[in-house]
């Protein structure tokens, strides 16, 4: 599972860590620039709990 742009307080205890940060080759500083890409290597909670904390539709 990967989550992009979440704050550490929202997912840090459930996901393994930040794998990368979003950049682009043109240096455009948009809303996603610098956002963390979280990756789950060792699942620390059941899928329903992870999904409830990481989904959003905005």
KEFISE-987841 format. One record per residue (C-alpha): residue in three letters; x, y, z; residue number from 1. Coordinates in steps of 0.5 Angstrom, whole numbers. Example, Ala and Ser with C-alpha at 12.3 -4.5 7.8 and 13.67 -1.06 7.14 Angstrom:
# KEFISE-987841
ATOM:Ala:25:-9:16:1
ATOM:Ser:27:-2:14:2
//
This chain:
# KEFISE-987841
ATOM:Unk:0:0:0:1
ATOM:Unk:2:7:-2:2
ATOM:Unk:0:14:1:3
ATOM:Unk:2:20:-2:4
ATOM:Unk:2:27:2:5
ATOM:Unk:-1:25:9:6
ATOM:Unk:2:28:15:7
ATOM:Unk:6:23:19:8
ATOM:Unk:1:24:25:9
ATOM:Unk:-4:21:21:10
ATOM:Unk:-1:15:18:11
ATOM:Unk:6:15:21:12
ATOM:Unk:4:9:26:13
ATOM:Unk:1:5:21:14
ATOM:Unk:6:5:15:15
ATOM:Unk:13:3:15:16
ATOM:Unk:16:10:13:17
ATOM:Unk:17:15:7:18
ATOM:Unk:20:12:1:19
ATOM:Unk:20:18:-3:20
ATOM:Unk:18:26:-4:21
ATOM:Unk:14:28:-10:22
ATOM:Unk:18:33:-15:23
ATOM:Unk:18:34:-22:24
ATOM:Unk:24:35:-27:25
ATOM:Unk:21:43:-28:26
ATOM:Unk:22:45:-21:27
ATOM:Unk:14:47:-21:28
ATOM:Unk:12:48:-14:29
ATOM:Unk:5:46:-14:30
ATOM:Unk:1:43:-9:31
ATOM:Unk:4:36:-9:32
ATOM:Unk:11:38:-9:33
ATOM:Unk:15:35:-4:34
ATOM:Unk:9:31:-1:35
ATOM:Unk:12:25:2:36
ATOM:Unk:10:18:-1:37
ATOM:Unk:9:13:5:38
ATOM:Unk:10:6:4:39
ATOM:Unk:7:0:8:40
ATOM:Unk:12:-6:8:41
ATOM:Unk:10:-9:14:42
ATOM:Unk:3:-8:15:43
ATOM:Unk:2:-6:22:44
ATOM:Unk:-6:-6:22:45
ATOM:Unk:-12:-9:19:46
ATOM:Unk:-14:-7:12:47
ATOM:Unk:-20:-4:14:48
ATOM:Unk:-17:0:19:49
ATOM:Unk:-11:3:14:50
ATOM:Unk:-17:4:9:51
ATOM:Unk:-21:8:14:52
ATOM:Unk:-15:13:16:53
ATOM:Unk:-12:14:9:54
ATOM:Unk:-18:14:4:55
ATOM:Unk:-20:21:2:56
ATOM:Unk:-24:24:-4:57
ATOM:Unk:-23:31:-5:58
//
